[in-house]
Amino acid sequence: MDIVTFVGQSIGRWRSQRTAHHLTFRHSEEVQSTIDIEEVEPDHPDVLKLCETYGVAIADISTPFRMTWEGESDWDEDEDEQQTLSGSTVLIPVPDKENPRKGKLLRDQGYAETIAAAGEYHFTDDDTFVLVTSYDRAAAEEKIWFVNPNLRFRVSMIKTSSGTGVLTASFSSETRAQVS
Amino acid sequence: MDIVTFVGQSIGRWRSQRTAHHLTFRHSEEVQSTIDIEEVEPDHPDVLKLCETYGVAIADISTPFRMTWEGESDWDEDEDEQQTLSGSTVLIPVPDKENPRKGKLLRDQGYAETIAAAGEYHFTDDDTFVLVTSYDRAAAEEKIWFVNPNLRFRVSMIKTSSGTGVLTASFSSETRAQVS
């Protein structure tokens, strides 16, 4: 598995059912959302800008894509919170030159943050995509794998920078709604 | 990672928060349970009996253990259903003689079945334990990995034997309650 194949398999519209486990409070939250993943041209202004931000050469990137999500939570009825459930981000893989099974992933905003963030990805020997993104005081780890071409699972967690405390874990089952 | 280390890390009492996603109906179910995992002596009558059932020599097994669970679901208030949430099973690893990262796992009953079932396990390069158990008309796949010594994640799914249809997926976050 390499990033080009993985992004290729991901293109399309997905119905996502996500459950977050808040480990400290033993509380869980359900979010239903629609996720659209589409390719973006390497010379798109958003791509050029993000590459410039990180000082990455366009020649080194691979299959940039855009992820757009719109969801509904069962948890917080507050309208301001609800709005954080929709968004869009451009992601740019920068594969390692020596090992195609790993690299960096640039994005213009993360799920949890509103600032740009770059993560490190690699594929395991069973083709699970693993992404680790470090923030100031926390790190996010995400594992995504395909069960079949129309179903993928995603397990995410946020942990403190020291790595010992895990605050939130979430599981998403994503089924393909439509090939775009 | 090998099965002896993995079982060793698993010994103890765990609080499990499990969410099942019923993919067809987009329905989810929460189960809170306590799971006890304890070593069993290789010459325990339950171990001897299960080895005999499968025609496995005692010399070929490794670290047999017992898993006992007791849980509460938010889904079905029917008392008979509730009773299926507690149970106990003996599990016996039979490591492959040439590759210690894989083997068979015997057990006297599965989660979903009341009959004995043997599964095939292996460890991925990021030390995720993967167990596949085939039944007559369905297969169960389970992935378990440790985030740290006191937290492990488990993703399970049941799929039809043809492998194309996935009916149920579940995610458990398990935190250590007490070292026994």
Interface residues (C-beta under 8 A of the other chain):
Chain A: R15 Q17 T19 H21 L23 R26 S28 E30 Q32 T124 D125 D126 T128 V130 V147 N148 L151 F153 V155 M157 K159 G163 T164 V166 A169 F171 S173 T175
Chain B: R15 Q17 T19 H21 L23 R26 S28 E30 Q32 T124 D125 D126 T128 V130 V147 N148 L151 F153 V155 M157 K159 G163 T164 V166 A169 F171 S173 T175
